[in-house]
Each structure stands twice: as C-alpha cells, then as structure tokens.
C-alpha cells in the first residue's frame, strides 16, 4: 500500500496520464502489475552476484551499481566510486576485466527487460548525485531525509530531500489507526 500511494496510479499525474497508466495496469499480467506498483531493485557489486536490494535509500552505496525496474522506466545507477573509475577508463584496461564485466552486467540485464516489454520503458543511466538520479530516488523509501539524525544515515548512501513519510512512519501510523477505537 505504501508503494501504491506513491505510484503513478494515484499520485503526481494528470487525469489523462492516470487513465493511461491504469489501463496498462489492467492489461498486464500479475507479475508486471506488481512491478508497476512496487519496482524491483537489483544490486551489483564485486563481492557478490546480482542480488535483490531493499527499495530504500540505504541500498545506495558508492561501490555498487543498482538496476531499478519500475516497468515504465529502467534505471542503471552507478555509485560515486564506480562512476569515478568508469570516468577514468579503468574498464578499458586489461588488468581490470572484472570491473568491465561489473559495468556491463546491468546493461545486459536492462536490455533483456526492455526487449520483452511493451510499451518500451525509458532507459536512464545515471550516477550518484547526478541530475538523472532523481528517477531512482523518487522510487526509494526515504528512510534517511534531511531531518534524520546523523547516526541514522548509512555512510556512502544518500539523503533524500523530502517531506514524504518513510515506510516505518507509514506502518506506525497504520498500526495506530488499527488499534484506535
């Protein structure tokens, strides 16, 4: 319910766009409909194969690549360290083949997603703290915001500048409503 209220089906679109998105929701399979409401996030790192990650700002790390599948948008997000190494051309050096494979893996997975989907989703390739990172940040749970205590922020992750409630606050509010008489 938390992700549904933040999705394009309920929030931040014109009536025409909302009708279009709801028509596609009704047309698609259950699996695709779930991805429309709650996007999937994969994490790529040197230490492990691609693994599902929490749809939370704490999933952002300087040494990770994230692949977000939000059905209508596919985002490849490079952490700060990964982006710096890519910009320095490490992936073109023979001694850094593992890094080149790490950079290529989310692109291959994104192409598999894009080729199987209609309408074709927008592919966004971005870096941490870049302007296009907003496509990822808009879908993440804002567990660390500008008013979070410094000890609550995970080092290397991002802080989302929003007044929107986090999943934890949302669940606490639902619990209070459920036990009220």
MDTraj code that builds the backbone (N, CA, C; nanometers):
import mdtraj as md
import numpy as np

residues = "UNK UNK UNK UNK UNK UNK UNK UNK UNK UNK UNK UNK UNK UNK UNK UNK UNK UNK UNK UNK UNK UNK UNK UNK UNK UNK UNK UNK UNK UNK UNK UNK UNK UNK UNK UNK UNK UNK UNK UNK UNK UNK UNK UNK UNK UNK UNK UNK UNK UNK UNK UNK UNK UNK UNK UNK UNK UNK UNK UNK UNK UNK UNK UNK UNK UNK UNK UNK UNK UNK UNK UNK UNK UNK UNK UNK UNK UNK UNK UNK UNK UNK UNK UNK UNK UNK UNK UNK UNK UNK UNK UNK UNK UNK UNK UNK UNK UNK UNK UNK UNK UNK UNK UNK UNK UNK UNK UNK UNK UNK UNK UNK UNK UNK UNK UNK UNK UNK UNK UNK UNK UNK UNK UNK UNK UNK UNK UNK UNK UNK UNK UNK UNK UNK UNK UNK UNK UNK UNK UNK UNK UNK UNK UNK UNK UNK UNK UNK UNK UNK UNK UNK UNK UNK UNK UNK UNK UNK UNK UNK UNK UNK UNK UNK UNK UNK UNK UNK UNK UNK UNK UNK UNK UNK UNK UNK UNK UNK UNK UNK UNK".split()
xyz = np.array([
    [0.0825, -0.1179, 0.0000],
    [0.0000, 0.0000, 0.0000],
    [0.0880, 0.1258, 0.0000],
    [0.2037, 0.1188, 0.0684],
    [0.2957, 0.2322, 0.0740],
    [0.3422, 0.2712, -0.0659],
    [0.3811, 0.1707, -0.1455],
    [0.4289, 0.1995, -0.2809],
    [0.3156, 0.2386, -0.3745],
    [0.1973, 0.1831, -0.3548],
    [0.0834, 0.2188, -0.4396],
    [0.0482, 0.3658, -0.4252],
    [0.0485, 0.4170, -0.3029],
    [0.0113, 0.5573, -0.2838],
    [0.1148, 0.6531, -0.3408],
    [0.2392, 0.6047, -0.3636],
    [0.3440, 0.6883, -0.4217],
    [0.3594, 0.6648, -0.5720],
    [0.2803, 0.5737, -0.6290],
    [0.2966, 0.5362, -0.7695],
    [0.2237, 0.6313, -0.8630],
    [0.2454, 0.6110, -0.9921],
    [0.1822, 0.6937, -1.0947],
    [0.0328, 0.6661, -1.1069],
    [-0.0176, 0.5645, -1.0377],
    [-0.1603, 0.5330, -1.0438],
    [-0.2428, 0.6219, -0.9522],
    [-0.1791, 0.6807, -0.8520],
    [-0.2511, 0.7596, -0.7528],
    [-0.1989, 0.9029, -0.7449],
    [-0.0710, 0.9222, -0.7687],
    [-0.0042, 1.0457, -0.7303],
    [0.0703, 1.1101, -0.8474],
    [0.0612, 1.2426, -0.8572],
    [0.1501, 1.3250, -0.9383],
    [0.1335, 1.3099, -1.0894],
    [0.0139, 1.2849, -1.1392],
    [-0.0089, 1.2789, -1.2828],
    [-0.1405, 1.3459, -1.3176],
    [-0.1512, 1.3843, -1.4435],
    [-0.2763, 1.4420, -1.4914],
    [-0.3810, 1.3309, -1.5023],
    [-0.5089, 1.3659, -1.5122],
    [-0.6128, 1.2625, -1.5268],
    [-0.5921, 1.1746, -1.6505],
    [-0.5447, 1.2336, -1.7608],
    [-0.5200, 1.1541, -1.8813],
    [-0.4084, 1.0525, -1.8595],
    [-0.2990, 1.0969, -1.7980],
    [-0.1879, 1.0055, -1.7713],
    [-0.2292, 0.8967, -1.6728],
    [-0.3050, 0.9339, -1.5717],
    [-0.3518, 0.8360, -1.4738],
    [-0.4391, 0.7308, -1.5413],
    [-0.5287, 0.7733, -1.6304],
    [-0.6146, 0.6788, -1.7028],
    [-0.5306, 0.5851, -1.7899],
    [-0.4283, 0.6389, -1.8554],
    [-0.3400, 0.5578, -1.9394],
    [-0.2670, 0.4527, -1.8554],
    [-0.2078, 0.4960, -1.7438],
    [-0.1338, 0.4028, -1.6586],
    [-0.2261, 0.2963, -1.5997],
    [-0.3465, 0.3341, -1.5609],
    [-0.4409, 0.2363, -1.5052],
    [-0.4880, 0.1378, -1.6118],
    [-0.5026, 0.1840, -1.7360],
    [-0.5394, 0.0940, -1.8451],
    [-0.4300, -0.0106, -1.8657],
    [-0.3040, 0.0332, -1.8629],
    [-0.1935, -0.0616, -1.8769],
    [-0.1866, -0.1577, -1.7585],
    [-0.2164, -0.1087, -1.6396],
    [-0.2174, -0.1938, -1.5205],
    [-0.3203, -0.3057, -1.5356],
    [-0.4376, -0.2729, -1.5854],
    [-0.5434, -0.3727, -1.6037],
    [-0.5114, -0.4719, -1.7143],
    [-0.4307, -0.4315, -1.8114],
    [-0.3995, -0.5146, -1.9265],
    [-0.2882, -0.6147, -1.8987],
    [-0.1989, -0.5821, -1.8087],
    [-0.0781, -0.6617, -1.7876],
    [-0.1011, -0.7807, -1.6948],
    [-0.0014, -0.8688, -1.6933],
    [-0.0047, -0.9852, -1.6045],
    [0.0162, -0.9408, -1.4597],
    [-0.0068, -1.0325, -1.3682],
    [0.0107, -1.0028, -1.2259],
    [0.1555, -0.9631, -1.1967],
    [0.2503, -1.0360, -1.2541],
    [0.3917, -1.0064, -1.2297],
    [0.4271, -0.8653, -1.2735],
    [0.3854, -0.8281, -1.3948],
    [0.4141, -0.6932, -1.4436],
    [0.3389, -0.5875, -1.3632],
    [0.2179, -0.6188, -1.3205],
    [0.1408, -0.5236, -1.2399],
    [0.2080, -0.4974, -1.1058],
    [0.2635, -0.6024, -1.0464],
    [0.3344, -0.5851, -0.9198],
    [0.4577, -0.4971, -0.9393],
    [0.5294, -0.5148, -1.0501],
    [0.6466, -0.4310, -1.0789],
    [0.6046, -0.2860, -1.1010],
    [0.4876, -0.2636, -1.1607],
    [0.4377, -0.1270, -1.1794],
    [0.4140, -0.0588, -1.0451],
    [0.3610, -0.1339, -0.9491],
    [0.3277, -0.0763, -0.8187],
    [0.4505, -0.0715, -0.7277],
    [0.5228, -0.1821, -0.7190],
    [0.6432, -0.1880, -0.6360],
    [0.7608, -0.2297, -0.7236],
    [0.8423, -0.1339, -0.7656],
    [0.9549, -0.1646, -0.8550],
    [1.0527, -0.2631, -0.7917],
    [1.1289, -0.3300, -0.8778],
    [1.2325, -0.4207, -0.8282],
    [1.3680, -0.3517, -0.8384],
    [1.4547, -0.3827, -0.7449],
    [1.5870, -0.3212, -0.7385],
    [1.6908, -0.4312, -0.7231],
    [1.7871, -0.4338, -0.8155],
    [1.8976, -0.5294, -0.8090],
    [2.0261, -0.4546, -0.7786],
    [2.1120, -0.5170, -0.7007],
    [2.2397, -0.4578, -0.6628],
    [2.3529, -0.5401, -0.7229],
    [2.4465, -0.4725, -0.7888],
    [2.5635, -0.5359, -0.8486],
    [2.6868, -0.4852, -0.7742],
    [2.7713, -0.5780, -0.7289],
    [2.8941, -0.5385, -0.6602],
    [3.0022, -0.6417, -0.6888],
    [3.1249, -0.6080, -0.6490],
    [3.2369, -0.7001, -0.6679],
    [3.2242, -0.8225, -0.5782],
    [3.1601, -0.8085, -0.4639],
    [3.1592, -0.9122, -0.3612],
    [3.0573, -1.0225, -0.3822],
    [2.9580, -1.0001, -0.4692],
    [2.8519, -1.0996, -0.4822],
    [2.7877, -1.0896, -0.6200],
    [2.7156, -1.1943, -0.6591],
    [2.6398, -1.1854, -0.7845],
    [2.5252, -1.0854, -0.7673],
    [2.4573, -1.0499, -0.8751],
    [2.3441, -0.9566, -0.8617],
    [2.2424, -1.0099, -0.7609],
    [2.2071, -0.9248, -0.6657],
    [2.1139, -0.9652, -0.5612],
    [2.0027, -0.8626, -0.5480],
    [1.8831, -0.9077, -0.5114],
    [1.7757, -0.8112, -0.4855],
    [1.8135, -0.7209, -0.3686],
    [1.7762, -0.5950, -0.3798],
    [1.8063, -0.4973, -0.2751],
    [1.6762, -0.4357, -0.2263],
    [1.6799, -0.3860, -0.1046],
    [1.5634, -0.3163, -0.0499],
    [1.5374, -0.1897, -0.1298],
    [1.4124, -0.1585, -0.1480],
    [1.3730, -0.0367, -0.2183],
    [1.3847, 0.0792, -0.1192],
    [1.5058, 0.1052, -0.0749],
    [1.5319, 0.2010, 0.0317],
    [1.6584, 0.2793, -0.0012],
    [1.6661, 0.4004, 0.0500],
    [1.7820, 0.4856, 0.0240],
    [1.9100, 0.4239, 0.0806],
    [1.8994, 0.3373, 0.1798],
    [2.0178, 0.2726, 0.2363],
    [2.0799, 0.1713, 0.1403],
    [2.0117, 0.1353, 0.0327],
    [2.0679, 0.0446, -0.0675],
    [2.1731, 0.1132, -0.1534],
    [2.1743, 0.2451, -0.1529],
    [2.2723, 0.3200, -0.2314],
    [2.4074, 0.3102, -0.1625],
    [2.5088, 0.2760, -0.2398],
    [2.6446, 0.2671, -0.1882],
    [2.7403, 0.3134, -0.2970],
    [2.8525, 0.3698, -0.2568],
    [2.9486, 0.4243, -0.3528],
    [3.0095, 0.3162, -0.4411],
    [3.0163, 0.1928, -0.3919],
    [3.0813, 0.0859, -0.4680],
    [2.9818, -0.0148, -0.5260],
    [2.8615, 0.0297, -0.5550],
    [2.7573, -0.0565, -0.6122],
    [2.6982, 0.0051, -0.7375],
    [2.6420, -0.0823, -0.8191],
    [2.5576, -0.0405, -0.9307],
    [2.4189, -0.0949, -0.9001],
    [2.3176, -0.0108, -0.9137],
    [2.1797, -0.0520, -0.8896],
    [2.1034, -0.0526, -1.0212],
    [2.0184, -0.1526, -1.0385],
    [1.9295, -0.1610, -1.1542],
    [1.7864, -0.1580, -1.1025],
    [1.7156, -0.0506, -1.1348],
    [1.5763, -0.0341, -1.0931],
    [1.4860, -0.0634, -1.2115],
    [1.3935, -0.1560, -1.1928],
    [1.2912, -0.1843, -1.2932],
    [1.1588, -0.1343, -1.2386],
    [1.1140, -0.0190, -1.2895],
    [0.9869, 0.0400, -1.2471],
    [0.8820, 0.0245, -1.3569],
    [0.8978, -0.0714, -1.4440],
    [0.8133, -0.1050, -1.5577],
    [0.8181, 0.0003, -1.6678],
    [0.7854, 0.1240, -1.6382],
    [0.7862, 0.2289, -1.7395],
    [0.9237, 0.2935, -1.7534],
    [1.0085, 0.2738, -1.6544],
    [1.1440, 0.3284, -1.6537],
    [1.2393, 0.2226, -1.5995],
    [1.3527, 0.2061, -1.6665],
    [1.4594, 0.1189, -1.6187],
    [1.5794, 0.2093, -1.5919],
    [1.6302, 0.2041, -1.4696],
    [1.7384, 0.2936, -1.4283],
    [1.8620, 0.2119, -1.3926],
    [1.9760, 0.2502, -1.4514],
    [2.1057, 0.1950, -1.4120],
    [2.1774, 0.3065, -1.3367],
    [2.2030, 0.2834, -1.2093],
    [2.2548, 0.3850, -1.1176],
    [2.3929, 0.3431, -1.0695],
    [2.4930, 0.4260, -1.0967],
    [2.6306, 0.3975, -1.0559],
    [2.6643, 0.4751, -0.9291],
    [2.7187, 0.4064, -0.8287],
    [2.7662, 0.4735, -0.7087],
    [2.8840, 0.5643, -0.7414],
    [2.9198, 0.6509, -0.6498],
    [3.0236, 0.7512, -0.6734],
    [3.1570, 0.6890, -0.7138],
    [3.2024, 0.5890, -0.6414],
    [3.3314, 0.5260, -0.6716],
    [3.3282, 0.4578, -0.8072],
    [3.2222, 0.3846, -0.8352],
    [3.2083, 0.3159, -0.9643],
    [3.2103, 0.4178, -1.0781],
    [3.1379, 0.5286, -1.0621],
    [3.1333, 0.6321, -1.1662],
    [3.2709, 0.6952, -1.1876],
    [3.3445, 0.7192, -1.0798],
    [3.4789, 0.7766, -1.0937],
    [3.5712, 0.6811, -1.1674],
    [3.5676, 0.5535, -1.1329],
    [3.6519, 0.4554, -1.2011],
    [3.6146, 0.4446, -1.3482],
    [3.4838, 0.4480, -1.3783],
    [3.4393, 0.4424, -1.5179],
    [3.4890, 0.5646, -1.5946],
    [3.4774, 0.6824, -1.5330],
    [3.5213, 0.8056, -1.5987],
    [3.6724, 0.8086, -1.6201],
    [3.7488, 0.7392, -1.5356],
    [3.8942, 0.7309, -1.5525],
    [3.9338, 0.6230, -1.6529],
    [3.8362, 0.5463, -1.7011],
    [3.8623, 0.4472, -1.8047],
    [3.9198, 0.3159, -1.7554],
    [3.9030, 0.2837, -1.6284],
    [3.9564, 0.1582, -1.5757],
    [3.8990, 0.0369, -1.6479],
    [3.7760, 0.0455, -1.6918],
    [3.7123, -0.0687, -1.7577],
    [3.7761, -0.1005, -1.8931],
    [3.8539, -0.0082, -1.9488],
    [3.9209, -0.0307, -2.0774],
    [4.0581, -0.0949, -2.0612],
    [4.1071, -0.1080, -1.9398],
    [4.2384, -0.1668, -1.9141],
    [4.2246, -0.3176, -1.8958],
    [4.3223, -0.3905, -1.9487],
    [4.3173, -0.5367, -1.9426],
    [4.3196, -0.5897, -1.7998],
    [4.3906, -0.5226, -1.7101],
    [4.4005, -0.5721, -1.5728],
    [4.2726, -0.5488, -1.4924],
    [4.1759, -0.4784, -1.5507],
    [4.0500, -0.4501, -1.4801],
    [3.9296, -0.5108, -1.5533],
    [3.9455, -0.6327, -1.6030],
    [3.8375, -0.7003, -1.6747],
    [3.7168, -0.7268, -1.5854],
    [3.7403, -0.7537, -1.4586],
    [3.6294, -0.7792, -1.3658],
    [3.5435, -0.6537, -1.3523],
    [3.6086, -0.5386, -1.3484],
    [3.5346, -0.4125, -1.3414],
    [3.4542, -0.3907, -1.4696],
    [3.5122, -0.4238, -1.5848],
    [3.4398, -0.4106, -1.7117],
    [3.3172, -0.5016, -1.7130],
    [3.3317, -0.6225, -1.6598],
    [3.2181, -0.7146, -1.6524],
    [3.1116, -0.6632, -1.5564],
    [3.1554, -0.6033, -1.4449],
    [3.0614, -0.5454, -1.3491],
    [2.9829, -0.4313, -1.4130],
    [3.0494, -0.3490, -1.4925],
    [2.9804, -0.2391, -1.5614],
    [2.8828, -0.2901, -1.6670],
    [2.9184, -0.3995, -1.7342],
    [2.8366, -0.4498, -1.8442],
    [2.7148, -0.5289, -1.7969],
    [2.7237, -0.5950, -1.6830],
    [2.6158, -0.6834, -1.6358],
    [2.4806, -0.6134, -1.6230],
    [2.4694, -0.4955, -1.5595],
    [2.3372, -0.4323, -1.5518],
    [2.2848, -0.3871, -1.6879],
    [2.3749, -0.3518, -1.7799],
    [2.3311, -0.3129, -1.9145],
    [2.2703, -0.4324, -1.9872],
    [2.3323, -0.5493, -1.9721],
    [2.2775, -0.6703, -2.0343],
    [2.1407, -0.7048, -1.9763],
    [2.1283, -0.6974, -1.8442],
    [2.0001, -0.7272, -1.7799],
    [1.8937, -0.6252, -1.8179],
    [1.9322, -0.4991, -1.8297],
    [1.8369, -0.3947, -1.8705],
    [1.7883, -0.4193, -2.0129],
    [1.8772, -0.4625, -2.1008],
    [1.8357, -0.4910, -2.2384],
    [1.7373, -0.6075, -2.2439],
    [1.7565, -0.7079, -2.1587],
    [1.6605, -0.8188, -2.1519],
    [1.5231, -0.7696, -2.1084],
    [1.5204, -0.6799, -2.0114],
    [1.3936, -0.6240, -1.9638],
    [1.3269, -0.5435, -2.0745],
    [1.4039, -0.4595, -2.1407],
    [1.3495, -0.3681, -2.2420],
    [1.2960, -0.4434, -2.3628],
    [1.3672, -0.5471, -2.4075],
    [1.3237, -0.6182, -2.5281],
    [1.1953, -0.6969, -2.5073],
    [1.1653, -0.7352, -2.3836],
    [1.0455, -0.8150, -2.3561],
    [0.9235, -0.7329, -2.3194],
    [0.9330, -0.6011, -2.3215],
    [0.8255, -0.5194, -2.2653],
    [0.7658, -0.4242, -2.3689],
    [0.6328, -0.4117, -2.3621],
    [0.5627, -0.3114, -2.4419],
    [0.4609, -0.2422, -2.3529],
    [0.4591, -0.1118, -2.3460],
    [0.5434, -0.0178, -2.4190],
    [0.6875, -0.0226, -2.3690],
    [0.7786, 0.0102, -2.4588],
    [0.9208, 0.0049, -2.4269],
    [0.9523, 0.1059, -2.3167],
    [1.0125, 0.0612, -2.2070],
    [1.0441, 0.1547, -2.0982],
    [1.1599, 0.2473, -2.1346],
    [1.1634, 0.3600, -2.0672],
    [1.2731, 0.4555, -2.0842],
    [1.3936, 0.4031, -2.0076],
    [1.5100, 0.4025, -2.0722],
    [1.6341, 0.3616, -2.0068],
    [1.7070, 0.4863, -1.9602],
    [1.7351, 0.4932, -1.8307],
    [1.8068, 0.6062, -1.7715],
    [1.9352, 0.5520, -1.7103],
    [2.0481, 0.6071, -1.7534],
    [2.1779, 0.5699, -1.6976],
    [2.2294, 0.6914, -1.6221],
    [2.2559, 0.6742, -1.4930],
    [2.2910, 0.7903, -1.4111],
    [2.3955, 0.7542, -1.3067],
    [2.4484, 0.8584, -1.2440],
    [2.5479, 0.8448, -1.1387],
    [2.4933, 0.9032, -1.0092],
    [2.5483, 0.8573, -0.8985],
    [2.5102, 0.9101, -0.7678],
    [2.5375, 1.0601, -0.7645],
    [2.4440, 1.1353, -0.7136],
    [2.4468, 1.2815, -0.7031],
    [2.4309, 1.3504, -0.8383],
    [2.4004, 1.2769, -0.9454],
    [2.3755, 1.3369, -1.0759],
    [2.2297, 1.3775, -1.0887],
    [2.2006, 1.4583, -1.1901],
    [2.0636, 1.5084, -1.2059],
    [1.9648, 1.3975, -1.2412],
    [2.0085, 1.2970, -1.3160],
    [1.9192, 1.1888, -1.3561],
    [1.8933, 1.0888, -1.2431],
    [1.9668, 1.1005, -1.1343],
    [1.9468, 1.0105, -1.0200],
    [1.8084, 1.0274, -0.9594],
    [1.7409, 1.1350, -0.9926],
    [1.6060, 1.1588, -0.9388],
    [1.5088, 1.0475, -0.9775],
    [1.5315, 0.9813, -1.0915],
    [1.4437, 0.8720, -1.1330],
    [1.4508, 0.7553, -1.0343],
    [1.5673, 0.7312, -0.9775],
    [1.5809, 0.6275, -0.8752],
    [1.5329, 0.6782, -0.7398],
    [1.5768, 0.7968, -0.7011],
    [1.5449, 0.8495, -0.5681],
    [1.3948, 0.8662, -0.5471],
    [1.3204, 0.8939, -0.6537],
    [1.1753, 0.9115, -0.6412],
    [1.1047, 0.7813, -0.6052],
    [1.1654, 0.6679, -0.6341],
    [1.1030, 0.5382, -0.6063],
    [1.1479, 0.4764, -0.4743],
    [1.2532, 0.5302, -0.4142],
    [1.3072, 0.4707, -0.2925],
    [1.2352, 0.5197, -0.1681],
    [1.2341, 0.4349, -0.0666],
    [1.1802, 0.4713, 0.0640],
    [1.2730, 0.5757, 0.1266],
    [1.2200, 0.6914, 0.1651],
    [1.3061, 0.7961, 0.2227],
    [1.3343, 0.7729, 0.3712],
    [1.4051, 0.6650, 0.4028],
    [1.4344, 0.6354, 0.5432],
    [1.5385, 0.7310, 0.6008],
    [1.6174, 0.7943, 0.5150],
    [1.7144, 0.8957, 0.5591],
    [1.6831, 1.0250, 0.4852],
    [1.6336, 1.1241, 0.5588],
    [1.5983, 1.2526, 0.4983],
    [1.6832, 1.3627, 0.5593],
    [1.6582, 1.4835, 0.5165],
    [1.7366, 1.5975, 0.5646],
    [1.7204, 1.6199, 0.7151],
    [1.6117, 1.5714, 0.7738],
    [1.5930, 1.5906, 0.9179],
    [1.6247, 1.4649, 0.9995],
    [1.6917, 1.3665, 0.9385],
    [1.7347, 1.2468, 1.0114],
    [1.8553, 1.2812, 1.0985],
    [1.8666, 1.2095, 1.2069],
    [1.9842, 1.2265, 1.2920],
    [2.1071, 1.1735, 1.2181],
    [2.2239, 1.2350, 1.2377],
    [2.3443, 1.1922, 1.1649],
    [2.3798, 1.0447, 1.1852],
    [2.3520, 0.9873, 1.3018],
    [2.3851, 0.8460, 1.3253],
    [2.2899, 0.7510, 1.2528],
    [2.1777, 0.8018, 1.2004],
    [2.0819, 0.7176, 1.1280],
    [2.1184, 0.7023, 0.9807],
    [2.2061, 0.7883, 0.9294],
    [2.2419, 0.7861, 0.7880],
    [2.3568, 0.6885, 0.7671],
    [2.3386, 0.5942, 0.6736],
    [2.4411, 0.4955, 0.6424],
    [2.5516, 0.5639, 0.5621],
    [2.6795, 0.5501, 0.6020],
    [2.7883, 0.6129, 0.5262],
    [2.7910, 0.5641, 0.3816],
    [2.8067, 0.6560, 0.2873],
    [2.8110, 0.6227, 0.1456],
    [2.6757, 0.6233, 0.0786],
    [2.5676, 0.6222, 0.1565],
    [2.4346, 0.6258, 0.0959],
    [2.3923, 0.7704, 0.0762],
    [2.2727, 0.7904, 0.0303],
    [2.2220, 0.9240, 0.0032],
    [2.1207, 0.9651, 0.1080],
    [2.0919, 1.0930, 0.1089],
    [1.9852, 1.1500, 0.1901],
    [1.8847, 1.2078, 0.0924],
    [1.7579, 1.1741, 0.1098],
    [1.6540, 1.2241, 0.0205],
    [1.5937, 1.3494, 0.0810],
    [1.5912, 1.4553, 0.0038],
    [1.5354, 1.5823, 0.0493],
    [1.3857, 1.5816, 0.0220],
    [1.3092, 1.5324, 0.1185],
    [1.1650, 1.5215, 0.1020],
    [1.0957, 1.5363, 0.2369],
    [0.9704, 1.5737, 0.2303],
    [0.8869, 1.5756, 0.3500],
    [0.7951, 1.4542, 0.3535],
    [0.8058, 1.3654, 0.2543],
    [0.7250, 1.2444, 0.2494],
    [0.7647, 1.1524, 0.3651],
    [0.6688, 1.0759, 0.4141],
    [0.6960, 0.9865, 0.5264],
    [0.7674, 0.8610, 0.4778],
    [0.8460, 0.8027, 0.5665],
    [0.9150, 0.6783, 0.5348],
    [0.8201, 0.5607, 0.5555],
    [0.8629, 0.4442, 0.5115],
    [0.7828, 0.3232, 0.5289],
    [0.7592, 0.2951, 0.6771],
    [0.8586, 0.3183, 0.7600],
    [0.8445, 0.2946, 0.9036],
    [0.7379, 0.3855, 0.9638],
    [0.7396, 0.5132, 0.9311],
    [0.6391, 0.6072, 0.9831],
    [0.5010, 0.5699, 0.9305],
    [0.4929, 0.5294, 0.8038],
    [0.3665, 0.4878, 0.7433],
    [0.3082, 0.3674, 0.8178],
    [0.3912, 0.2671, 0.8465],
    [0.3441, 0.1476, 0.9182],
    [0.3030, 0.1803, 1.0612],
    [0.3792, 0.2671, 1.1273],
    [0.3418, 0.3077, 1.2632],
    [0.2070, 0.3784, 1.2639],
    [0.1831, 0.4613, 1.1645],
    [0.0548, 0.5309, 1.1549],
    [-0.0592, 0.4316, 1.1300],
    [-0.0368, 0.3328, 1.0435],
    [-0.1387, 0.2299, 1.0194],
    [-0.1679, 0.1504, 1.1467],
    [-0.0641, 0.1200, 1.2233],
    [-0.0842, 0.0467, 1.3486],
    [-0.1679, 0.1280, 1.4465],
    [-0.1406, 0.2574, 1.4563],
    [-0.2201, 0.3430, 1.5457],
    [-0.3653, 0.3463, 1.5010],
    [-0.3889, 0.3563, 1.3692],
    [-0.5262, 0.3583, 1.3184],
    [-0.5974, 0.2257, 1.3438],
    [-0.5232, 0.1155, 1.3348],
    [-0.5837, -0.0165, 1.3526],
    [-0.6266, -0.0415, 1.4968],
    [-0.5551, 0.0123, 1.5931],
    [-0.5885, -0.0140, 1.7329],
    [-0.6756, 0.0949, 1.7948],
    [-0.7018, 0.2013, 1.7219],
    [-0.7920, 0.3053, 1.7723],
    [-0.9335, 0.2511, 1.7803],
    [-1.0080, 0.2992, 1.8778],
    [-1.1475, 0.2542, 1.8862],
    [-1.2431, 0.3643, 1.8493],
])
top = md.Topology()
chain = top.add_chain()
for i, resn in enumerate(residues, 1):
    res = top.add_residue(resn, chain, resSeq=i)
    for name in ("N", "CA", "C"):
        top.add_atom(name, md.element.get_by_symbol(name[0]), res)
traj = md.Trajectory(xyz[None], top)
